[in-house]
Amino acid sequence: MNSTTTQPPAHKDGGVAVSYVLVPFLLITIAGIATVLIDRLRHQLLPVYTYDPAEELHEVEQELLWREEDTRIVQGWARSYQQQQPLLS
């Protein structure tokens, strides 16, 4: 190799700059497509579901009854245990 020859300049990688543009563009595009598809699906399914306030009231009453029954069972168990085994003798 001759000492008078010069080395070619280092080639900068342009892929990094392209990725700074392409990645956000692709993410925004995918998010937009997903939003449109979900919105379209929601509009297709909306007529299938009908809102009935009476149905919701019935469900709330059932949940309240289930909660009361659960607490009664726990309280009943605690009372019977305390009656059989006094803590201080």
QUIDAMO-V176041 format. One record per run of one state. SS is the DSSP state (@ for helix, = for strand, . for the rest). FROM is the first residue (numbers start at 0). LEN is the number of residues. If there is no record, write none. Layout:
# QUIDAMO-V176041
SS&FROM&LEN  SS&FROM&LEN
This chain:
# QUIDAMO-V176041
.&0&14  @&14&32  .&46&6  @&52&32  .&84&5
